[in-house]
């Protein structure tokens, strides 16, 4: 067992192609062309692995949560000659007074930065631009989460915003989340429109997710930010954004608002709005952990 779940090793599985299905508290992996026809099985502290051969000669591995365990996420990697499957249990709120998020790892991803400032917004660079606004929201959220005991990591920190030589690429952001064994990953962005569109007619927030396991978090964020700021909830949508594709924890990308809309821009850079939004992110985390 590992700290937050179980690891299952499938001997000789390195390089084997696999296809996952993760739903209903269960992970299924179809293994293609596994050389020795191994039918692995194992009993972990939190999860149980069984397998069978299907009619096409492929090995179907099924990992189910033991009684009382909620399947939170998974990761599949190759190590030497083996295939290793990491299965994570849903984290529990702490009983420590005043620190309900103690022991929970949260990664916040302020979008853009370095030589990529993102959208300049309605101020065309004479006011806060997107990466600065993303950072402000991430730091405000970090402060609330840390006060509640969470272990918070930012993929990017303020001193990296003005680095004109580098840009943190998307896969590096995902690598940070994996290194921190994140329980929740939230990427923060602000929206824009094509230069030919009428920016006065676009408003609201959108939240994107990829896996079914992330949809609950996406819906909670969209609902809570809309409720506390009065901003239009444009909805939560399944997407193919790179940072939402991680499977070891719920992961979402939030477009907090349209910075090309003059009225919305003024609201988005308001300190009270930033705090309300940060509190909404935190409430959404509690919503899915309860």
C-alpha positions as a printed NumPy array, in Angstrom:
array([[  0.   ,   0.   ,   0.   ],
       [  1.   ,   3.633,  -0.454],
       [ -0.104,   6.648,   1.572],
       [ -3.262,   7.43 ,  -0.379],
       [ -4.133,   4.129,  -2.007],
       [ -2.691,   0.913,  -3.435],
       [ -0.197,   0.065,  -6.155],
       [ -0.619,  -3.049,  -8.279],
       [  2.279,  -4.418, -10.303],
       [  1.621,  -6.417, -13.47 ],
       [  4.868,  -8.277, -14.214],
       [  6.131,  -8.059, -17.773],
       [  3.562,  -5.433, -18.675],
       [  5.991,  -2.662, -19.639],
       [  5.21 ,  -1.349, -23.103],
       [  1.806,  -3.026, -23.171],
       [ -0.924,  -0.919, -24.735],
       [ -3.906,  -0.374, -22.469],
       [ -7.326,   1.271, -22.55 ],
       [ -9.063,   2.461, -19.363],
       [-12.672,   2.827, -18.304],
       [-13.165,   4.544, -14.96 ],
       [-16.702,   4.767, -13.588],
       [-18.976,   3.565, -10.796],
       [-16.173,   3.136,  -8.244],
       [-14.304,   0.766, -10.56 ],
       [-11.381,   0.871, -12.988],
       [-11.221,  -1.453, -15.983],
       [ -8.067,  -1.805, -18.074],
       [ -7.968,  -3.731, -21.323],
       [ -4.393,  -4.878, -21.959],
       [ -3.429,  -5.539, -25.567],
       [ -0.771,  -8.051, -26.61 ],
       [  0.544,  -8.755, -23.15 ],
       [  3.281, -11.252, -23.875],
       [  2.874, -14.037, -21.36 ],
       [ -0.9  , -13.976, -21.094],
       [ -0.679, -13.189, -17.395],
       [ -3.992, -12.963, -15.511],
       [ -2.964, -10.81 , -12.525],
       [ -4.866, -10.668,  -9.273],
       [ -4.1  ,  -9.042,  -5.932],
       [ -5.784,  -7.863,  -2.756],
       [ -4.745,  -4.441,  -1.496],
       [ -5.688,  -2.572,   1.654],
       [ -8.218,  -0.418,  -0.205],
       [ -8.678,  -2.038,  -3.62 ],
       [ -8.88 ,  -5.49 ,  -5.204],
       [ -7.549,  -6.453,  -8.636],
       [ -8.905,  -9.343, -10.703],
       [ -8.527, -10.206, -14.388],
       [ -9.89 , -12.408, -17.119],
       [ -9.262, -13.161, -20.791],
       [-11.908, -11.846, -23.179],
       [-13.083, -13.415, -26.435],
       [-10.507, -11.427, -28.423],
       [ -7.616, -12.768, -26.381],
       [ -7.096,  -9.53 , -24.485],
       [ -6.583,  -9.356, -20.738],
       [ -9.26 ,  -7.368, -18.929],
       [ -8.114,  -6.12 , -15.531],
       [-10.771,  -4.933, -13.084],
       [ -9.861,  -2.989,  -9.952],
       [-12.691,  -2.416,  -7.498],
       [-12.843,  -0.404,  -4.301],
       [-13.117,  -2.423,  -1.107],
       [-16.093,  -1.863,   1.153],
       [-16.239,   1.68 ,   2.497],
       [-13.675,   2.998,   0.009],
       [-14.415,   5.582,  -2.685],
       [-12.235,   5.388,  -5.805],
       [-10.787,   8.898,  -6.347],
       [ -8.322,   8.47 ,  -9.217],
       [ -5.655,   6.318, -10.801],
       [ -2.373,   6.407, -12.685],
       [ -0.768,   3.827, -14.977],
       [  2.988,   3.845, -15.552],
       [  5.766,   1.597, -16.815],
       [  8.548,   0.724, -14.382],
       [ 11.413,  -1.395, -15.713],
       [  9.692,  -4.49 , -17.142],
       [  6.406,  -3.995, -15.316],
       [  3.118,  -2.134, -15.627],
       [  2.211,  -0.356, -12.383],
       [ -1.324,   0.79 , -11.572],
       [ -1.757,   3.317,  -8.751],
       [ -5.269,   3.577,  -7.316],
       [ -6.142,   6.47 ,  -5.018],
       [ -8.796,   6.605,  -2.31 ],
       [-10.978,   9.676,  -1.816],
       [ -9.391,  11.864,   0.862],
       [-11.235,  12.436,   4.102],
       [-11.677,  15.717,   5.92 ],
       [ -9.524,  16.015,   9.025],
       [-10.87 ,  16.036,  12.568],
       [ -8.192,  18.546,  13.648],
       [ -9.911,  21.638,  15.023],
       [ -9.835,  24.492,  12.533],
       [ -7.865,  22.448,   9.971],
       [-10.435,  20.337,   8.09 ],
       [ -8.21 ,  20.115,   4.979],
       [ -5.146,  18.879,   6.839],
       [ -3.353,  16.182,   4.834],
       [ -5.119,  17.071,   1.571],
       [ -2.907,  18.116,  -1.342],
       [ -4.291,  20.752,  -3.692],
       [ -2.491,  22.06 ,  -6.779],
       [ -3.544,  25.424,  -8.182],
       [ -2.488,  26.286, -11.703],
       [ -2.427,  30.013, -12.58 ],
       [ -2.562,  29.91 , -16.37 ],
       [  0.043,  31.469, -18.696],
       [  3.046,  33.363, -17.296],
       [  6.647,  33.862, -18.414],
       [  6.785,  35.09 , -21.985],
       [  3.083,  34.216, -22.427],
       [  0.922,  36.755, -20.564],
       [ -2.318,  35.424, -22.029],
       [ -5.017,  37.892, -23.037],
       [ -4.269,  41.599, -22.554],
       [ -7.917,  42.255, -21.819],
       [ -9.889,  45.421, -22.348],
       [ -7.057,  47.569, -20.917],
       [ -4.647,  46.391, -23.651],
       [ -1.84 ,  45.933, -21.143],
       [ -2.361,  49.226, -19.281],
       [ -4.089,  47.31 , -16.491],
       [ -3.694,  43.769, -15.157],
       [ -3.343,  41.189, -17.93 ],
       [ -4.534,  37.617, -17.811],
       [ -1.545,  35.905, -16.194],
       [ -1.488,  38.548, -13.435],
       [ -5.196,  38.083, -12.808],
       [ -4.872,  34.301, -12.798],
       [ -2.086,  34.629, -10.234],
       [ -4.132,  36.95 ,  -8.003],
       [ -6.999,  34.465,  -7.89 ],
       [ -4.643,  31.54 ,  -7.251],
       [ -2.87 ,  33.294,  -4.371],
       [ -6.151,  34.338,  -2.764],
       [ -7.4  ,  30.754,  -3.001],
       [ -4.091,  29.414,  -1.676],
       [ -4.283,  31.652,   1.397],
       [ -7.757,  30.429,   2.348],
       [ -6.892,  26.779,   1.71 ],
       [ -3.683,  26.949,   3.763],
       [ -5.549,  28.587,   6.649],
       [ -7.767,  25.486,   6.637],
       [ -4.778,  23.135,   6.78 ],
       [ -4.413,  22.107,   3.116],
       [ -1.053,  21.425,   1.5  ],
       [ -1.154,  23.828,  -1.455],
       [  1.24 ,  23.972,  -4.391],
       [  1.127,  26.494,  -7.218],
       [  2.433,  25.396, -10.604],
       [  3.739,  28.94 , -11.05 ],
       [  4.696,  31.597,  -8.513],
       [  4.67 ,  35.411,  -8.77 ],
       [  8.429,  35.723,  -9.346],
       [  8.044,  33.589, -12.474],
       [  5.424,  35.793, -14.112],
       [  7.893,  38.224, -15.676],
       [ 10.429,  35.65 , -16.835],
       [ 10.676,  36.595, -20.485],
       [ 12.799,  33.563, -21.337],
       [ 10.644,  30.701, -20.139],
       [  7.111,  29.405, -20.151],
       [  5.835,  26.516, -18.058],
       [  4.426,  24.093, -20.61 ],
       [  1.228,  22.175, -19.943],
       [  2.87 ,  18.811, -19.349],
       [  5.17 ,  20.39 , -16.749],
       [  2.112,  21.631, -14.902],
       [  0.701,  18.104, -14.881],
       [  4.06 ,  16.739, -13.719],
       [  3.945,  19.042, -10.687],
       [  0.487,  17.743,  -9.787],
       [  1.723,  14.169, -10.018],
       [  4.852,  14.882,  -7.967],
       [  2.671,  16.388,  -5.233],
       [  0.265,  13.422,  -5.397],
       [ -2.496,  15.997,  -5.78 ],
       [ -5.972,  15.242,  -4.491],
       [ -7.452,  18.153,  -6.481],
       [ -6.132,  20.194,  -9.427],
       [ -7.649,  23.539, -10.464],
       [ -6.372,  25.565, -13.409],
       [ -7.391,  29.237, -13.403],
       [ -7.806,  31.291, -16.586],
       [ -9.752,  34.251, -17.926],
       [-11.618,  34.249, -21.2  ],
       [-11.432,  36.363, -24.355],
       [-13.048,  36.404, -27.788],
       [-11.967,  36.776, -31.379],
       [-10.949,  40.311, -32.332],
       [-13.933,  40.586, -34.684],
       [-16.51 ,  39.754, -31.996],
       [-18.417,  42.323, -29.944],
       [-16.849,  41.911, -26.503],
       [-19.718,  43.805, -24.874],
       [-21.996,  40.863, -25.581],
       [-19.934,  38.152, -23.884],
       [-20.026,  37.552, -20.164],
       [-19.856,  34.752, -17.609],
       [-17.747,  31.839, -16.471],
       [-17.153,  28.374, -17.857],
       [-15.555,  25.298, -16.295],
       [-14.02 ,  22.435, -18.266],
       [-13.317,  18.841, -17.272],
       [-12.382,  15.637, -19.078],
       [-13.013,  12.612, -16.871],
       [-16.372,  11.767, -15.34 ],
       [-14.683,  11.886, -11.936],
       [-13.974,  15.61 , -12.453],
       [-17.474,  16.641, -13.48 ],
       [-18.75 ,  17.06 ,  -9.928],
       [-15.968,  19.537,  -9.139],
       [-16.56 ,  21.446, -12.39 ],
       [-20.266,  21.772, -11.684],
       [-19.679,  22.886,  -8.1  ],
       [-17.207,  25.593,  -9.138],
       [-19.494,  26.965, -11.847],
       [-22.467,  27.032,  -9.469],
       [-20.637,  28.554,  -6.5  ],
       [-18.758,  31.305,  -8.358],
       [-21.942,  32.326, -10.136],
       [-23.84 ,  32.434,  -6.836],
       [-21.272,  34.581,  -4.988],
       [-20.351,  36.986,  -7.801],
       [-23.598,  37.191,  -9.749],
       [-21.692,  36.297, -12.906],
       [-23.522,  34.291, -15.554],
       [-22.94 ,  30.553, -15.263],
       [-22.284,  29.484, -18.845],
       [-21.949,  25.878, -17.696],
       [-19.478,  23.043, -17.23 ],
       [-18.28 ,  21.199, -20.3  ],
       [-16.298,  18.094, -21.122],
       [-13.15 ,  19.146, -22.941],
       [ -9.813,  17.981, -24.275],
       [ -7.614,  20.527, -22.522],
       [ -4.322,  18.871, -21.599],
       [ -4.412,  19.822, -17.918],
       [ -7.885,  18.336, -17.459],
       [ -6.826,  14.912, -18.745],
       [ -4.978,  13.765, -15.637],
       [ -6.67 ,  10.813, -13.998],
       [ -5.139,  10.651, -10.5  ],
       [ -7.462,  13.313,  -9.118],
       [-10.394,  15.538, -10.129],
       [ -8.955,  18.187, -12.477],
       [-10.69 ,  21.213, -13.994],
       [ -9.895,  24.35 , -15.985],
       [-11.911,  27.426, -15.06 ],
       [-12.463,  30.446, -17.317],
       [-13.389,  32.811, -14.499],
       [-14.766,  35.606, -16.673],
       [-14.323,  37.627, -19.874],
       [-11.584,  40.224, -19.514],
       [-12.404,  41.685, -22.92 ],
       [-15.813,  42.808, -21.654],
       [-15.264,  46.275, -20.055],
       [-17.838,  45.85 , -17.289],
       [-16.756,  42.319, -16.45 ],
       [-13.085,  43.311, -16.485],
       [-13.701,  46.012, -13.879],
       [-15.473,  43.481, -11.689],
       [-12.807,  40.786, -12.163],
       [ -9.97 ,  43.017, -10.938],
       [-11.927,  44.115,  -7.86 ],
       [-10.362,  42.793,  -4.658],
       [-13.701,  41.792,  -3.128],
       [-14.606,  39.822,  -6.262],
       [-11.252,  38.052,  -6.129],
       [-11.874,  37.079,  -2.493],
       [-15.452,  35.936,  -3.179],
       [-14.263,  33.817,  -6.082],
       [-11.442,  32.305,  -4.038],
       [-13.923,  31.416,  -1.304],
       [-16.125,  29.813,  -3.962],
       [-13.254,  27.608,  -5.138],
       [-12.73 ,  26.527,  -1.522],
       [-16.432,  25.859,  -0.966],
       [-16.469,  23.715,  -4.109],
       [-13.654,  21.588,  -2.716],
       [-15.639,  21.028,   0.467],
       [-18.732,  20.23 ,  -1.594],
       [-17.043,  17.272,  -3.304],
       [-15.216,  16.046,  -0.193],
       [-18.278,  15.931,   2.068]])
